């Protein structure tokens, strides 16, 4: 915020204006701008505001993505090598999936051999089908056993085609162990079923230890491929959002150009400002808040680079300003005073035309502020 300073206005044949009489009286602004043209300008501003709202929503989504992403950008040679790797892996995706499927089929086949050896054992009979809880009058079975299991259930799940089958050999092994663990848990150690289950469990574990190195290797490969897939997804998201950012930049520049074009067209339609209007503009400037006064002086600085608005005392010659600068100031001052609650009476004409003109003023003021800050 600017420090307090003295602001002096020079105007031919009128001296310094009394700031206490600072109402900006509504007067015709344009020399040859009809109602249809005002409506047309207002519609263009409405269209630009709608487009800016959409751009803002898109920008918020992009910012949210980058704020939650663990890899916000790809840079230097590392980013290039990752992107190249991603493209290469994408080209070989089908091949990788086919190879992975064959590896899993081979593991399933080898574990299937283990299952056949166990189920063909002379003691496998009690474990081939679900326990007949009702027929054997095992009234407390479900109180002791949380998850019943048997070989027929495992076989059905292995052959399932609905997506509910086993995802890995380790899952099958866990269910096979559960069959025997349940039997050992429910039956006393001296019971034949307990002894049979313990014996078969030992044989399963022995066979599993022989297969385990291959299972570990496959799981390692799966983790690496999952990490690659995650990287692929991240790279794809980064590429998508990078394009969105690029498109946003282009669209924002287009909106800026359209607003500048609209500002210039409106200013060209403005008539010459009268001496009385200059006097009221001077008075209105002194009524602005310090922040708005800073912005108004930046508008002057943009049109007159030699004008310094940063000193403690600013000497502004209203009569030396161009018509374009004067109208830009008036548009900005009108909007600022309306925001402050000290706006003048409504302009004549219908409400729709008034609203369109107000939007034009606001748009012009915002454009002038933005370009003055650059």
matplotlib code that plots the C-alpha trace (Angstrom):
import matplotlib.pyplot as plt

x = [0.0, 1.2, 2.3, 0.3, 1.1, -0.1, -2.0, -2.2, -4.3, -3.7, -6.4, -6.6, -8.8, -10.2, -7.6, -7.6, -11.0, -12.9, -12.8, -15.9, -18.1, -17.0, -20.1, -19.6, -22.8, -24.0, -23.8, -23.8, -20.4, -20.3, -20.6, -22.1, -22.7, -26.4, -28.3, -27.7, -24.0, -24.1, -26.0, -23.5, -20.6, -22.3, -22.9, -19.3, -18.3, -20.8, -19.3, -15.8, -16.9, -18.4, -15.3, -13.1, -15.3, -14.8, -11.0, -10.9, -12.7, -10.2, -7.3, -8.6, -8.7, -5.1, -3.9, -5.6, -3.9, -0.4, -1.0, -1.9, 0.6, 3.8, 5.6, 4.6, 6.7, 9.2, 12.5, 16.0, 17.4, 15.7, 12.3, 13.2, 14.5, 11.3, 9.1, 11.1, 10.9, 7.1, 6.7, 8.7, 6.8, 3.5, 4.6, 5.4, 2.4, 0.6, 3.8, 4.4, 0.8, 1.1, 4.4, 3.1, 0.0, 2.2, 4.4, 1.3, -0.2, 3.1, 3.0, -0.6, 0.3, 3.1, 1.0, -1.8, 0.6, 1.1, -2.7, -3.1, -0.4, -2.1, -5.7, -4.6, -3.2, -5.0, -5.9, -7.3, -10.9, -12.2, -11.0, -12.4, -15.9, -17.3, -17.8, -21.2, -22.0, -25.7, -25.1, -22.3, -24.2, -21.3, -23.5, -20.6, -18.5, -19.2, -18.5, -15.0, -14.2, -14.5, -13.8, -14.6, -12.5, -12.2, -10.6, -13.8, -14.2, -10.6, -11.1, -14.2, -12.5, -9.5, -11.8, -13.9, -14.3, -16.3, -13.4, -13.7, -10.9, -7.5, -5.1, -2.0, -0.6, 0.1, -3.7, -4.3, -1.6, -3.1, -6.5, -5.0, -3.3, -6.6, -8.2, -5.8, -5.5, -9.3, -9.3, -6.5, -8.2, -11.6, -10.4, -8.4, -4.7, -5.4, -8.2, -7.5, -8.7, -6.3, -3.3, -4.2, -4.5, -1.2, 0.5, -0.8, -0.1, 3.6, 3.6, 2.0, 4.6, 7.4, 6.3, 5.6, 9.1, 10.3, 8.1, 8.6, 11.7, 9.7, 6.8, 9.0, 10.6, 7.2, 6.0, 9.1, 8.4, 4.8, 5.8, 8.2, 5.5, 3.0, 5.5, 6.0, 2.2, 1.9, 4.7, 2.9, -0.3, 1.5, 3.3, 0.0, -1.6, 1.3, 1.2, -2.6, -2.4, 0.6, -1.5, -4.3, -2.0, -0.7, -4.2, -5.2, -2.3, -3.4, -7.1, -6.2, -4.0, -7.0, -9.3, -6.7, -6.5, -10.3, -10.6, -7.9, -9.7, -13.0, -11.4, -9.9, -13.1, -15.1, -12.5, -12.6, -16.3, -15.9, -16.4, -14.1, -14.4, -15.8, -14.0, -16.8, -16.3, -12.5, -13.3, -15.6, -13.1, -10.4, -12.7, -13.6, -10.0, -9.4, -12.3, -10.8, -9.4, -5.6, -5.6, -7.9, -5.9, -2.8, -4.5, -5.7, -2.3, -0.9, -3.3, -1.7, 1.8, 1.0, 0.0, 2.8, 5.9, 7.6, 4.9, 6.1, 3.3, 5.6, 6.8, 5.3, 3.8, 2.2, 1.6, -1.0, -2.0, -5.5, -5.4, -2.3, -3.8, -5.1, -8.8, -8.1, -6.4, -9.2, -11.9, -10.0, -9.7, -13.4, -14.4, -12.2, -13.2, -16.9, -16.5, -14.4, -16.8, -19.7, -17.9, -17.3, -21.0, -20.7, -21.9, -23.9, -27.6, -28.5, -27.8, -30.8, -32.3, -33.5, -31.9, -30.5, -28.6, -27.4, -26.2, -24.3, -22.6, -21.6, -20.1, -18.1, -16.8, -15.8, -14.1, -12.2, -11.0, -9.8, -7.9, -6.3, -5.2, -3.7, -1.7, -0.6, 1.0, 3.0]
y = [0.0, 3.5, 5.8, 9.0, 11.5, 14.8, 14.7, 18.0, 18.4, 21.2, 22.3, 25.3, 28.2, 26.3, 25.8, 22.9, 21.3, 21.0, 17.3, 17.5, 17.7, 14.4, 13.0, 11.8, 12.8, 10.4, 12.0, 10.6, 9.0, 8.1, 10.5, 8.0, 4.8, 3.6, 1.3, -1.8, -1.2, -0.9, -4.2, -5.8, -4.7, -6.0, -9.4, -9.6, -8.9, -11.4, -14.0, -13.2, -13.4, -16.9, -18.1, -16.8, -18.6, -21.9, -21.3, -20.6, -23.9, -25.8, -24.0, -25.1, -28.7, -28.5, -26.9, -29.6, -32.3, -30.8, -30.2, -33.9, -35.4, -37.0, -36.2, -32.7, -32.4, -34.1, -32.2, -32.5, -35.7, -37.9, -36.7, -37.4, -40.9, -41.7, -40.5, -42.5, -45.6, -45.0, -44.9, -48.0, -49.9, -48.8, -50.3, -53.6, -53.7, -56.5, -58.6, -58.0, -59.0, -62.2, -63.1, -62.5, -64.6, -67.5, -67.2, -67.3, -70.3, -72.2, -71.5, -72.6, -75.8, -76.6, -75.9, -78.0, -80.9, -80.4, -80.4, -83.6, -85.3, -84.2, -85.0, -88.5, -89.3, -92.0, -89.7, -86.8, -88.1, -86.1, -82.9, -83.2, -81.8, -79.3, -80.6, -82.1, -80.1, -81.2, -84.9, -85.2, -83.1, -80.6, -78.0, -75.8, -76.1, -72.5, -71.2, -72.6, -72.4, -68.9, -69.8, -73.4, -74.6, -77.8, -79.0, -78.8, -75.1, -74.4, -76.2, -74.3, -71.0, -71.9, -72.6, -69.5, -67.2, -64.4, -62.5, -64.0, -66.6, -66.6, -63.8, -65.6, -69.0, -67.8, -67.3, -71.0, -72.2, -70.2, -71.9, -75.3, -74.8, -73.5, -76.8, -78.7, -75.9, -76.0, -79.7, -79.5, -76.7, -78.4, -82.0, -83.1, -83.9, -87.6, -87.7, -89.4, -86.4, -84.2, -86.5, -86.9, -83.1, -82.5, -85.1, -83.7, -80.1, -81.1, -82.6, -79.4, -77.1, -79.3, -79.1, -75.4, -74.7, -76.2, -73.9, -70.8, -69.3, -69.2, -67.6, -65.0, -64.2, -63.8, -61.5, -59.4, -59.1, -58.2, -55.4, -54.0, -54.1, -52.5, -49.7, -49.3, -49.1, -46.5, -44.5, -44.9, -43.5, -40.6, -39.8, -39.9, -37.6, -35.2, -35.1, -34.5, -31.7, -30.2, -29.9, -28.4, -25.8, -25.0, -24.6, -22.5, -20.1, -19.8, -19.2, -16.6, -14.7, -14.8, -13.4, -10.7, -9.7, -9.6, -7.5, -5.1, -4.9, -4.2, -1.6, 0.2, 0.1, 1.6, 4.3, 5.2, 5.9, 8.3, 12.0, 14.6, 15.1, 18.5, 20.9, 20.3, 16.5, 16.9, 18.9, 16.2, 13.5, 15.3, 15.6, 11.9, 10.8, 12.5, 10.4, 7.1, 4.7, 4.6, 1.2, 2.4, 5.6, 3.6, 1.7, 4.9, 6.4, 3.2, 3.7, 7.1, 5.6, 3.0, 5.7, 8.1, 6.2, 9.4, 10.0, 8.8, 7.6, 6.4, 9.6, 11.1, 14.0, 13.4, 16.3, 15.4, 17.8, 16.7, 18.9, 17.2, 13.8, 12.2, 11.6, 7.9, 8.2, 10.5, 8.0, 5.1, 6.9, 7.8, 4.2, 3.0, 5.7, 5.1, 1.4, 2.0, 4.5, 2.1, -0.6, 1.8, 2.5, 6.1, 5.7, 8.3, 8.0, 5.5, 6.4, 7.1, 4.4, 0.9, -1.3, -3.8, -1.1, 0.3, -3.1, -3.6, -0.3, -1.0, -4.3, -2.5, 0.0, -2.8, -4.8, -1.7, -0.9, -4.4, -4.4, -1.1, -2.2, -5.4, -3.8, -1.0, -3.5, -5.3]
z = [0.0, -0.9, 2.0, 2.4, -0.2, -1.6, -4.9, -6.9, -10.1, -12.6, -15.0, -17.2, -16.0, -13.0, -10.4, -7.9, -7.5, -4.2, -3.4, -1.2, -4.3, -5.8, -7.3, -10.9, -12.7, -15.3, -18.8, -22.3, -22.9, -26.6, -29.5, -31.9, -30.0, -30.3, -28.1, -30.3, -30.2, -26.4, -26.2, -28.6, -26.4, -23.3, -25.0, -25.9, -22.3, -21.1, -23.4, -22.2, -18.6, -19.3, -21.0, -18.1, -15.6, -17.5, -17.8, -14.0, -13.3, -15.6, -13.9, -10.5, -11.6, -12.9, -9.7, -7.7, -9.8, -9.3, -5.6, -5.0, -7.5, -6.1, -9.3, -10.3, -13.4, -15.6, -16.1, -17.5, -19.0, -16.3, -17.4, -21.0, -20.3, -18.3, -21.1, -23.6, -21.4, -21.1, -24.9, -25.3, -22.7, -24.2, -27.5, -25.8, -23.5, -25.2, -25.3, -21.6, -20.7, -22.7, -21.1, -17.6, -18.3, -19.4, -16.3, -14.1, -16.0, -15.5, -11.7, -11.5, -13.4, -11.1, -8.0, -9.6, -9.6, -5.9, -5.3, -7.3, -5.2, -2.0, -3.1, -4.3, -0.9, 1.0, 3.8, 1.6, 1.7, 4.7, 3.1, -0.4, 0.3, 2.8, 6.3, 6.7, 9.8, 10.0, 9.2, 11.7, 14.3, 14.7, 16.4, 17.4, 14.2, 13.0, 16.4, 16.3, 12.6, 11.1, 7.5, 6.4, 3.4, 1.3, -1.9, -4.0, -3.0, -4.0, -7.3, -8.2, -7.3, -9.5, -12.4, -11.9, -14.9, -13.2, -11.8, -8.3, -8.9, -7.3, -8.2, -7.2, -6.3, -2.8, -2.3, -3.3, -1.0, 1.9, 1.4, 1.2, 4.5, 5.9, 5.1, 7.4, 10.0, 10.5, 10.9, 13.5, 15.3, 15.6, 16.3, 19.3, 18.7, 19.3, 16.8, 13.5, 11.5, 13.3, 12.7, 9.0, 8.6, 10.3, 8.1, 4.8, 5.9, 6.4, 2.8, 1.4, 3.1, 1.9, -1.7, -1.3, -0.2, -3.5, -5.5, -3.4, -5.1, -8.4, -6.6, -5.0, -8.4, -10.0, -7.3, -7.7, -11.4, -10.7, -8.3, -10.9, -13.6, -11.2, -10.5, -14.2, -14.8, -12.1, -13.7, -17.1, -15.5, -13.9, -17.2, -19.1, -16.5, -16.6, -20.4, -20.4, -17.8, -19.6, -22.7, -20.7, -19.2, -22.7, -24.1, -21.1, -21.8, -25.4, -24.4, -21.8, -24.3, -26.7, -24.0, -23.2, -26.9, -27.3, -24.2, -25.5, -28.8, -27.1, -24.9, -27.9, -29.9, -27.0, -26.4, -30.0, -29.7, -26.7, -27.4, -26.0, -22.3, -21.3, -18.9, -16.3, -16.6, -16.1, -13.0, -11.6, -12.5, -10.6, -7.6, -7.9, -8.0, -4.6, -3.2, -4.1, -1.4, -1.3, -3.0, -5.8, -6.2, -6.7, -9.5, -11.1, -11.2, -12.6, -15.6, -16.1, -15.8, -18.4, -21.0, -19.9, -18.9, -17.8, -15.1, -11.7, -9.4, -6.6, -5.0, -1.8, -3.8, -7.2, -9.6, -12.2, -15.0, -16.1, -19.2, -20.4, -20.5, -23.8, -24.3, -24.1, -20.7, -19.4, -20.3, -19.0, -15.7, -15.7, -16.3, -13.5, -11.1, -11.7, -11.0, -7.9, -6.4, -7.1, -5.3, -2.4, -2.2, -3.4, -7.0, -8.7, -9.8, -12.4, -16.1, -18.3, -20.5, -19.9, -17.2, -19.7, -21.6, -18.3, -17.1, -20.4, -20.1, -16.5, -17.6, -20.3, -17.7, -15.4, -18.2, -19.4, -15.9, -15.3, -18.6, -17.9, -14.4, -15.7, -18.4, -16.2, -13.8, -16.5]

ax = plt.figure().add_subplot(projection="3d")
ax.plot(x, y, z, "-o")
ax.set_aspect("equal")
plt.show()
